Amino acid sequence: MNRAELIDAMAKEAGLSKADTEKALKAFTNTVSKELKKKGKVQLVGFGTFETSKRAARKGKNPATGEAIKIPASTVPKFKAGKALKDLVNGTKKK
């Protein structure tokens, strides 16, 4: 599902216009992004948690040349699914 398909599905589910749904989706993604940039987390009980994780510096290999390279440390976003979402995906719980 791409962004346009997601907006269509959300609009139908919520009974909103596509324009309002797009604004809501953009507000959600901007808010989550800003919180993660501050190293915070966004927890939606039952759905999941958006947070950041530190990735240590490590050695890698350039796939084109095989040359060893240094990969610097970084902070990466991650998502951990909540129990209700996991159950729904596994078919053990209905929405």
Secondary structure as the mmCIF struct_conf table of DSSP 4:
data_model
#
loop_
_struct_conf.conf_type_id
_struct_conf.id
_struct_conf.beg_label_comp_id
_struct_conf.beg_label_asym_id
_struct_conf.beg_label_seq_id
_struct_conf.end_label_comp_id
_struct_conf.end_label_asym_id
_struct_conf.end_label_seq_id
HELX_RH_AL_P HELX_RH_AL_P1 ARG A 3 ALA A 14
TURN_TY1_P TURN_TY1_P1 GLY A 15 GLY A 15
HELX_RH_AL_P HELX_RH_AL_P2 LYS A 18 LYS A 37
TURN_TY1_P TURN_TY1_P2 LYS A 38 LYS A 39
STRN STRN1 VAL A 42 LEU A 44
TURN_TY1_P TURN_TY1_P3 VAL A 45 PHE A 47
STRN STRN2 GLY A 48 ARG A 55
STRN STRN3 ARG A 58 LYS A 61
TURN_TY1_P TURN_TY1_P4 PRO A 63 THR A 65
STRN STRN4 ALA A 68 ILE A 71
STRN STRN5 SER A 74 ALA A 81
HELX_RH_AL_P HELX_RH_AL_P3 LYS A 83 VAL A 89
TURN_TY1_P TURN_TY1_P5 ASN A 90 GLY A 91
BEND BEND1 THR A 92 LYS A 93
#
